[in-house]
Amino acid sequence: MRRRRVIPERLRPAHAAFAAQAERVQGARRAVLSCLPVGRVDPAPIDVGLDVLRGELAEVVAQLESWRVAEVEAEWRRCQESLHEAAAALPAAQRVAAATGELEELLGAVEDVIEPLGDAWSAAERRWLALRVRVSR
């Protein structure tokens, strides 16, 4: 008999909501990073990536309560804070993007926006994984 680890049944809807939102956050982070001027290919303007990020974060904030459960409350709060930190850093990143094309400056501004998101959402994912229970197949 094989045993596997799964999210408990009662937490599955919240976990599914978290997973969908985490994918949106990660996709938005990738969109911004893909706009940085590296290599020989001209990327989309950084403002485009920042606008994608702004829109995705607004959608995630609007649906954040969908995965708020006691078992991940601390991680949920950190994700909520990370969304606010990222949103607060967006105007400065847009000012830098409008003022320069220098990779180092752009990267610093973009990091200020995306860095809080990575840590918080990764920690939440680890917590969700820790909640899995063993079941027989």
Number of C-alpha atoms within 10 A of each C-alpha: 5 7 10 11 13 14 18 14 10 8 15 13 14 17 22 14 17 24 17 13 22 20 12 17 22 17 15 22 23 14 19 23 19 15 18 22 18 11 7 6 7 10 15 14 16 24 17 15 22 24 16 17 26 17 13 19 20 15 14 21 15 10 14 17 14 15 20 18 14 9 12 18 13 15 22 22 15 19 24 18 15 21 24 17 17 21 17 13 17 20 14 15 23 18 13 20 22 13 11 11 14 12 13 11 15 22 17 12 20 26 18 17 26 25 14 18 24 15 13 19 25 14 16 22 16 11 15 19 14 12 14 15 13 12 12 8 7
